[in-house]
């Protein structure tokens, strides 16, 4: 008997789960991370299908906020959620620079390298890290917030609390801010459709 149709995967397991799956959707293969699993019963065996609905949730919640000057983004974090964000930004032709604690490849910068010039040339800044998530609400990514202005859009994938310290610092500097609740809702709806064989992401 199959007890459930599927499940969602959260940080920090979105990349680690890949090795346990039987099939992975083309988008999830390109992204390199899975956040949605559908369970299929076949020949008395459970077949695990991996999908990624994070990229759908992210881009559909970001699009209404975008302005013509949002052409370059800083992605804070280098985990599974970051991979989905990169995939989504490519789809809408927004270039990006990834910021991480460790410089593990040539196209990733460390937080120490984020200076005034980088902030002022990237008007979209996305936090994909868990910094600031409940209960550690006194934390935030270490970037120079004083260089933010009213042309900046700060997007935090976190939705608990509603306003993270990252978003508060952005708002205090005049930036537009968006939390991750709409992204959560959209990806959840996409996952529900996958579990019920309505949508194949």
ChimeraX commands (.cxc) that place a marker at each C-alpha (Angstrom):
marker #1 position 0.00,0.00,0.00 radius 0.5
marker #1 position 1.22,3.48,-0.87 radius 0.5
marker #1 position 0.74,5.71,2.16 radius 0.5
marker #1 position 1.39,9.07,0.49 radius 0.5
marker #1 position 1.61,10.61,-2.96 radius 0.5
marker #1 position 4.73,12.67,-2.39 radius 0.5
marker #1 position 6.65,15.06,-0.21 radius 0.5
marker #1 position 8.65,18.27,-0.28 radius 0.5
marker #1 position 12.36,18.52,0.54 radius 0.5
marker #1 position 13.79,21.53,2.34 radius 0.5
marker #1 position 17.24,22.88,3.18 radius 0.5
marker #1 position 19.86,21.50,3.47 radius 0.5
marker #1 position 18.88,18.34,1.59 radius 0.5
marker #1 position 17.83,19.57,-1.87 radius 0.5
marker #1 position 21.11,18.47,-3.47 radius 0.5
marker #1 position 21.78,15.45,-1.22 radius 0.5
marker #1 position 18.43,13.84,-2.10 radius 0.5
marker #1 position 19.40,13.37,-5.78 radius 0.5
marker #1 position 21.23,10.10,-5.14 radius 0.5
marker #1 position 18.15,8.49,-3.58 radius 0.5
marker #1 position 15.76,9.11,-6.49 radius 0.5
marker #1 position 14.80,6.77,-9.32 radius 0.5
marker #1 position 13.92,9.46,-11.86 radius 0.5
marker #1 position 14.57,13.22,-12.03 radius 0.5
marker #1 position 12.76,15.73,-14.22 radius 0.5
marker #1 position 14.79,17.55,-16.91 radius 0.5
marker #1 position 14.47,20.91,-15.09 radius 0.5
marker #1 position 15.63,19.42,-11.79 radius 0.5
marker #1 position 18.59,17.81,-13.57 radius 0.5
marker #1 position 19.57,21.19,-15.04 radius 0.5
marker #1 position 19.12,22.91,-11.69 radius 0.5
marker #1 position 20.94,20.21,-9.73 radius 0.5
marker #1 position 18.45,20.21,-6.86 radius 0.5
marker #1 position 15.09,18.67,-5.99 radius 0.5
marker #1 position 12.45,20.02,-3.63 radius 0.5
marker #1 position 9.47,17.91,-4.69 radius 0.5
marker #1 position 9.17,14.12,-4.81 radius 0.5
marker #1 position 6.30,12.12,-6.28 radius 0.5
marker #1 position 5.87,8.49,-5.24 radius 0.5
marker #1 position 4.67,6.08,-7.92 radius 0.5
marker #1 position 3.74,2.48,-7.20 radius 0.5
marker #1 position 4.99,0.09,-9.93 radius 0.5
marker #1 position 5.33,-3.70,-9.74 radius 0.5
marker #1 position 5.01,-3.61,-5.94 radius 0.5
marker #1 position 7.83,-1.08,-5.75 radius 0.5
marker #1 position 7.80,2.61,-4.83 radius 0.5
marker #1 position 9.41,4.68,-7.63 radius 0.5
marker #1 position 10.63,8.11,-6.49 radius 0.5
marker #1 position 10.39,10.92,-9.04 radius 0.5
marker #1 position 12.24,14.17,-8.29 radius 0.5
marker #1 position 11.12,17.63,-9.43 radius 0.5
marker #1 position 11.95,21.24,-8.71 radius 0.5
marker #1 position 9.08,23.64,-8.09 radius 0.5
marker #1 position 11.25,26.25,-6.33 radius 0.5
marker #1 position 12.20,27.90,-9.61 radius 0.5
marker #1 position 8.52,28.27,-10.56 radius 0.5
marker #1 position 7.59,29.70,-7.17 radius 0.5
marker #1 position 10.51,32.10,-7.20 radius 0.5
marker #1 position 10.14,33.55,-10.67 radius 0.5
marker #1 position 6.35,33.87,-10.54 radius 0.5
marker #1 position 6.54,35.75,-7.23 radius 0.5
marker #1 position 9.43,37.91,-8.48 radius 0.5
marker #1 position 8.01,38.96,-11.86 radius 0.5
marker #1 position 5.39,41.44,-10.52 radius 0.5
marker #1 position 8.14,43.28,-8.60 radius 0.5
marker #1 position 10.64,43.65,-11.44 radius 0.5
marker #1 position 11.50,47.03,-12.92 radius 0.5
marker #1 position 13.51,47.74,-16.11 radius 0.5
marker #1 position 16.66,48.49,-14.08 radius 0.5
marker #1 position 16.62,45.06,-12.39 radius 0.5
marker #1 position 19.04,43.55,-14.90 radius 0.5
marker #1 position 21.75,42.23,-12.56 radius 0.5
marker #1 position 21.33,40.26,-9.34 radius 0.5
marker #1 position 23.39,39.20,-6.35 radius 0.5
marker #1 position 22.44,35.72,-5.13 radius 0.5
marker #1 position 23.40,35.26,-1.48 radius 0.5
marker #1 position 24.06,31.59,-0.84 radius 0.5
marker #1 position 25.26,28.60,-2.82 radius 0.5
marker #1 position 22.91,25.77,-1.81 radius 0.5
marker #1 position 19.98,24.00,-3.47 radius 0.5
marker #1 position 17.68,27.03,-3.34 radius 0.5
marker #1 position 20.39,29.14,-4.93 radius 0.5
marker #1 position 20.54,26.72,-7.86 radius 0.5
marker #1 position 16.80,27.10,-8.48 radius 0.5
marker #1 position 17.08,30.89,-8.33 radius 0.5
marker #1 position 19.92,30.85,-10.88 radius 0.5
marker #1 position 17.85,28.71,-13.23 radius 0.5
marker #1 position 14.89,31.08,-12.90 radius 0.5
marker #1 position 16.96,34.24,-13.46 radius 0.5
marker #1 position 18.49,32.78,-16.61 radius 0.5
marker #1 position 14.98,32.20,-17.94 radius 0.5
marker #1 position 14.19,35.94,-17.68 radius 0.5
marker #1 position 17.63,37.10,-18.86 radius 0.5
marker #1 position 18.79,38.56,-15.55 radius 0.5
marker #1 position 22.53,38.11,-15.06 radius 0.5
marker #1 position 23.76,37.24,-11.57 radius 0.5
marker #1 position 26.74,36.94,-9.28 radius 0.5
marker #1 position 26.75,34.30,-6.53 radius 0.5
marker #1 position 28.02,35.25,-3.06 radius 0.5
marker #1 position 29.09,32.49,-0.68 radius 0.5
marker #1 position 31.08,32.03,2.51 radius 0.5
marker #1 position 33.68,30.01,0.61 radius 0.5
marker #1 position 35.15,30.65,-2.82 radius 0.5
marker #1 position 34.69,27.12,-4.14 radius 0.5
marker #1 position 34.78,28.07,-7.83 radius 0.5
marker #1 position 35.84,30.97,-10.02 radius 0.5
marker #1 position 32.38,32.44,-10.61 radius 0.5
marker #1 position 31.55,32.72,-6.88 radius 0.5
marker #1 position 32.56,35.69,-4.72 radius 0.5
marker #1 position 32.91,35.75,-0.94 radius 0.5
marker #1 position 31.08,38.17,1.33 radius 0.5
marker #1 position 34.38,39.97,1.92 radius 0.5
marker #1 position 34.42,40.87,-1.78 radius 0.5
marker #1 position 31.01,42.55,-1.72 radius 0.5
marker #1 position 31.79,46.28,-1.84 radius 0.5
marker #1 position 30.03,49.53,-2.72 radius 0.5
marker #1 position 30.63,49.07,-6.44 radius 0.5
marker #1 position 29.05,45.61,-6.46 radius 0.5
marker #1 position 26.01,46.73,-4.46 radius 0.5
marker #1 position 25.42,49.81,-6.61 radius 0.5
marker #1 position 25.66,47.83,-9.84 radius 0.5
marker #1 position 23.27,45.04,-8.77 radius 0.5
marker #1 position 19.78,46.31,-8.00 radius 0.5
marker #1 position 18.30,42.87,-7.26 radius 0.5
marker #1 position 19.62,41.05,-4.19 radius 0.5
marker #1 position 18.25,37.63,-3.25 radius 0.5
marker #1 position 18.86,35.84,0.04 radius 0.5
marker #1 position 18.77,32.07,-0.43 radius 0.5
marker #1 position 20.49,31.31,2.89 radius 0.5
marker #1 position 18.70,30.39,6.16 radius 0.5
marker #1 position 20.23,33.43,7.91 radius 0.5
marker #1 position 17.47,35.25,9.74 radius 0.5
marker #1 position 15.02,32.35,9.83 radius 0.5
marker #1 position 13.14,31.71,13.08 radius 0.5
marker #1 position 14.38,31.21,15.76 radius 0.5
marker #1 position 17.68,32.92,14.79 radius 0.5
marker #1 position 16.01,36.15,13.78 radius 0.5
marker #1 position 18.95,38.35,14.83 radius 0.5
marker #1 position 21.09,37.12,11.92 radius 0.5
marker #1 position 21.42,38.37,8.35 radius 0.5
marker #1 position 23.83,38.07,5.42 radius 0.5
marker #1 position 26.95,40.18,5.89 radius 0.5
marker #1 position 26.71,42.74,3.08 radius 0.5
marker #1 position 27.19,46.54,3.20 radius 0.5
marker #1 position 23.54,47.59,3.55 radius 0.5
marker #1 position 24.46,51.29,3.75 radius 0.5
marker #1 position 24.98,51.33,-0.04 radius 0.5
marker #1 position 21.40,50.26,-0.79 radius 0.5
marker #1 position 18.94,52.74,-2.21 radius 0.5
marker #1 position 15.41,53.07,-3.53 radius 0.5
marker #1 position 16.23,51.33,-6.80 radius 0.5
marker #1 position 17.15,48.12,-5.01 radius 0.5
marker #1 position 14.83,45.16,-4.64 radius 0.5
marker #1 position 15.63,42.72,-1.82 radius 0.5
marker #1 position 14.00,39.30,-2.05 radius 0.5
marker #1 position 14.27,36.88,0.88 radius 0.5
marker #1 position 13.25,33.26,0.37 radius 0.5
marker #1 position 12.52,33.13,4.12 radius 0.5
marker #1 position 8.90,33.71,5.21 radius 0.5
marker #1 position 9.22,33.14,8.98 radius 0.5
marker #1 position 9.55,35.80,10.29 radius 0.5
marker #1 position 7.55,37.89,7.84 radius 0.5
marker #1 position 10.28,40.53,7.85 radius 0.5
marker #1 position 13.79,39.22,8.36 radius 0.5
marker #1 position 16.66,41.40,9.51 radius 0.5
marker #1 position 17.91,41.30,5.89 radius 0.5
marker #1 position 14.63,42.82,4.69 radius 0.5
marker #1 position 14.45,45.30,7.56 radius 0.5
marker #1 position 17.92,46.63,6.79 radius 0.5
marker #1 position 16.92,46.94,3.15 radius 0.5
marker #1 position 13.70,48.76,3.99 radius 0.5
marker #1 position 15.56,51.12,6.32 radius 0.5
marker #1 position 17.81,52.02,3.38 radius 0.5
marker #1 position 14.84,52.73,1.10 radius 0.5
marker #1 position 14.87,49.45,-0.83 radius 0.5
marker #1 position 11.77,47.56,-1.93 radius 0.5
marker #1 position 11.47,44.25,-0.06 radius 0.5
marker #1 position 9.69,40.95,-0.68 radius 0.5
marker #1 position 9.59,37.86,1.53 radius 0.5
marker #1 position 9.22,34.23,0.47 radius 0.5
marker #1 position 5.59,33.56,1.38 radius 0.5
marker #1 position 4.25,33.93,-2.17 radius 0.5
marker #1 position 7.06,31.75,-3.48 radius 0.5
marker #1 position 6.11,29.11,-0.89 radius 0.5
marker #1 position 2.46,29.18,-1.94 radius 0.5
marker #1 position 3.20,28.94,-5.68 radius 0.5
marker #1 position 5.72,26.11,-5.36 radius 0.5
marker #1 position 3.32,24.26,-3.04 radius 0.5
marker #1 position 0.52,24.50,-5.63 radius 0.5
marker #1 position 2.89,23.23,-8.33 radius 0.5
marker #1 position 3.94,20.35,-6.06 radius 0.5
marker #1 position 0.30,19.47,-5.40 radius 0.5
marker #1 position -0.34,19.28,-9.13 radius 0.5
marker #1 position 2.68,17.00,-9.59 radius 0.5
marker #1 position 1.51,14.67,-6.82 radius 0.5
marker #1 position -1.90,14.48,-8.51 radius 0.5
marker #1 position -0.45,13.99,-12.01 radius 0.5
marker #1 position -1.82,17.31,-13.25 radius 0.5
marker #1 position 1.46,19.10,-13.96 radius 0.5
marker #1 position 4.88,17.75,-14.83 radius 0.5
marker #1 position 7.55,20.35,-13.94 radius 0.5
marker link #1:1,2 radius 0.2
marker link #1:2,3 radius 0.2
marker link #1:3,4 radius 0.2
marker link #1:4,5 radius 0.2
marker link #1:5,6 radius 0.2
marker link #1:6,7 radius 0.2
marker link #1:7,8 radius 0.2
marker link #1:8,9 radius 0.2
marker link #1:9,10 radius 0.2
marker link #1:10,11 radius 0.2
marker link #1:11,12 radius 0.2
marker link #1:12,13 radius 0.2
marker link #1:13,14 radius 0.2
marker link #1:14,15 radius 0.2
marker link #1:15,16 radius 0.2
marker link #1:16,17 radius 0.2
marker link #1:17,18 radius 0.2
marker link #1:18,19 radius 0.2
marker link #1:19,20 radius 0.2
marker link #1:20,21 radius 0.2
marker link #1:21,22 radius 0.2
marker link #1:22,23 radius 0.2
marker link #1:23,24 radius 0.2
marker link #1:24,25 radius 0.2
marker link #1:25,26 radius 0.2
marker link #1:26,27 radius 0.2
marker link #1:27,28 radius 0.2
marker link #1:28,29 radius 0.2
marker link #1:29,30 radius 0.2
marker link #1:30,31 radius 0.2
marker link #1:31,32 radius 0.2
marker link #1:32,33 radius 0.2
marker link #1:33,34 radius 0.2
marker link #1:34,35 radius 0.2
marker link #1:35,36 radius 0.2
marker link #1:36,37 radius 0.2
marker link #1:37,38 radius 0.2
marker link #1:38,39 radius 0.2
marker link #1:39,40 radius 0.2
marker link #1:40,41 radius 0.2
marker link #1:41,42 radius 0.2
marker link #1:42,43 radius 0.2
marker link #1:43,44 radius 0.2
marker link #1:44,45 radius 0.2
marker link #1:45,46 radius 0.2
marker link #1:46,47 radius 0.2
marker link #1:47,48 radius 0.2
marker link #1:48,49 radius 0.2
marker link #1:49,50 radius 0.2
marker link #1:50,51 radius 0.2
marker link #1:51,52 radius 0.2
marker link #1:52,53 radius 0.2
marker link #1:53,54 radius 0.2
marker link #1:54,55 radius 0.2
marker link #1:55,56 radius 0.2
marker link #1:56,57 radius 0.2
marker link #1:57,58 radius 0.2
marker link #1:58,59 radius 0.2
marker link #1:59,60 radius 0.2
marker link #1:60,61 radius 0.2
marker link #1:61,62 radius 0.2
marker link #1:62,63 radius 0.2
marker link #1:63,64 radius 0.2
marker link #1:64,65 radius 0.2
marker link #1:65,66 radius 0.2
marker link #1:66,67 radius 0.2
marker link #1:67,68 radius 0.2
marker link #1:68,69 radius 0.2
marker link #1:69,70 radius 0.2
marker link #1:70,71 radius 0.2
marker link #1:71,72 radius 0.2
marker link #1:72,73 radius 0.2
marker link #1:73,74 radius 0.2
marker link #1:74,75 radius 0.2
marker link #1:75,76 radius 0.2
marker link #1:76,77 radius 0.2
marker link #1:77,78 radius 0.2
marker link #1:78,79 radius 0.2
marker link #1:79,80 radius 0.2
marker link #1:80,81 radius 0.2
marker link #1:81,82 radius 0.2
marker link #1:82,83 radius 0.2
marker link #1:83,84 radius 0.2
marker link #1:84,85 radius 0.2
marker link #1:85,86 radius 0.2
marker link #1:86,87 radius 0.2
marker link #1:87,88 radius 0.2
marker link #1:88,89 radius 0.2
marker link #1:89,90 radius 0.2
marker link #1:90,91 radius 0.2
marker link #1:91,92 radius 0.2
marker link #1:92,93 radius 0.2
marker link #1:93,94 radius 0.2
marker link #1:94,95 radius 0.2
marker link #1:95,96 radius 0.2
marker link #1:96,97 radius 0.2
marker link #1:97,98 radius 0.2
marker link #1:98,99 radius 0.2
marker link #1:99,100 radius 0.2
marker link #1:100,101 radius 0.2
marker link #1:101,102 radius 0.2
marker link #1:102,103 radius 0.2
marker link #1:103,104 radius 0.2
marker link #1:104,105 radius 0.2
marker link #1:105,106 radius 0.2
marker link #1:106,107 radius 0.2
marker link #1:107,108 radius 0.2
marker link #1:108,109 radius 0.2
marker link #1:109,110 radius 0.2
marker link #1:110,111 radius 0.2
marker link #1:111,112 radius 0.2
marker link #1:112,113 radius 0.2
marker link #1:113,114 radius 0.2
marker link #1:114,115 radius 0.2
marker link #1:115,116 radius 0.2
marker link #1:116,117 radius 0.2
marker link #1:117,118 radius 0.2
marker link #1:118,119 radius 0.2
marker link #1:119,120 radius 0.2
marker link #1:120,121 radius 0.2
marker link #1:121,122 radius 0.2
marker link #1:122,123 radius 0.2
marker link #1:123,124 radius 0.2
marker link #1:124,125 radius 0.2
marker link #1:125,126 radius 0.2
marker link #1:126,127 radius 0.2
marker link #1:127,128 radius 0.2
marker link #1:128,129 radius 0.2
marker link #1:129,130 radius 0.2
marker link #1:130,131 radius 0.2
marker link #1:131,132 radius 0.2
marker link #1:132,133 radius 0.2
marker link #1:133,134 radius 0.2
marker link #1:134,135 radius 0.2
marker link #1:135,136 radius 0.2
marker link #1:136,137 radius 0.2
marker link #1:137,138 radius 0.2
marker link #1:138,139 radius 0.2
marker link #1:139,140 radius 0.2
marker link #1:140,141 radius 0.2
marker link #1:141,142 radius 0.2
marker link #1:142,143 radius 0.2
marker link #1:143,144 radius 0.2
marker link #1:144,145 radius 0.2
marker link #1:145,146 radius 0.2
marker link #1:146,147 radius 0.2
marker link #1:147,148 radius 0.2
marker link #1:148,149 radius 0.2
marker link #1:149,150 radius 0.2
marker link #1:150,151 radius 0.2
marker link #1:151,152 radius 0.2
marker link #1:152,153 radius 0.2
marker link #1:153,154 radius 0.2
marker link #1:154,155 radius 0.2
marker link #1:155,156 radius 0.2
marker link #1:156,157 radius 0.2
marker link #1:157,158 radius 0.2
marker link #1:158,159 radius 0.2
marker link #1:159,160 radius 0.2
marker link #1:160,161 radius 0.2
marker link #1:161,162 radius 0.2
marker link #1:162,163 radius 0.2
marker link #1:163,164 radius 0.2
marker link #1:164,165 radius 0.2
marker link #1:165,166 radius 0.2
marker link #1:166,167 radius 0.2
marker link #1:167,168 radius 0.2
marker link #1:168,169 radius 0.2
marker link #1:169,170 radius 0.2
marker link #1:170,171 radius 0.2
marker link #1:171,172 radius 0.2
marker link #1:172,173 radius 0.2
marker link #1:173,174 radius 0.2
marker link #1:174,175 radius 0.2
marker link #1:175,176 radius 0.2
marker link #1:176,177 radius 0.2
marker link #1:177,178 radius 0.2
marker link #1:178,179 radius 0.2
marker link #1:179,180 radius 0.2
marker link #1:180,181 radius 0.2
marker link #1:181,182 radius 0.2
marker link #1:182,183 radius 0.2
marker link #1:183,184 radius 0.2
marker link #1:184,185 radius 0.2
marker link #1:185,186 radius 0.2
marker link #1:186,187 radius 0.2
marker link #1:187,188 radius 0.2
marker link #1:188,189 radius 0.2
marker link #1:189,190 radius 0.2
marker link #1:190,191 radius 0.2
marker link #1:191,192 radius 0.2
marker link #1:192,193 radius 0.2
marker link #1:193,194 radius 0.2
marker link #1:194,195 radius 0.2
marker link #1:195,196 radius 0.2
marker link #1:196,197 radius 0.2
marker link #1:197,198 radius 0.2
marker link #1:198,199 radius 0.2
marker link #1:199,200 radius 0.2
marker link #1:200,201 radius 0.2
view
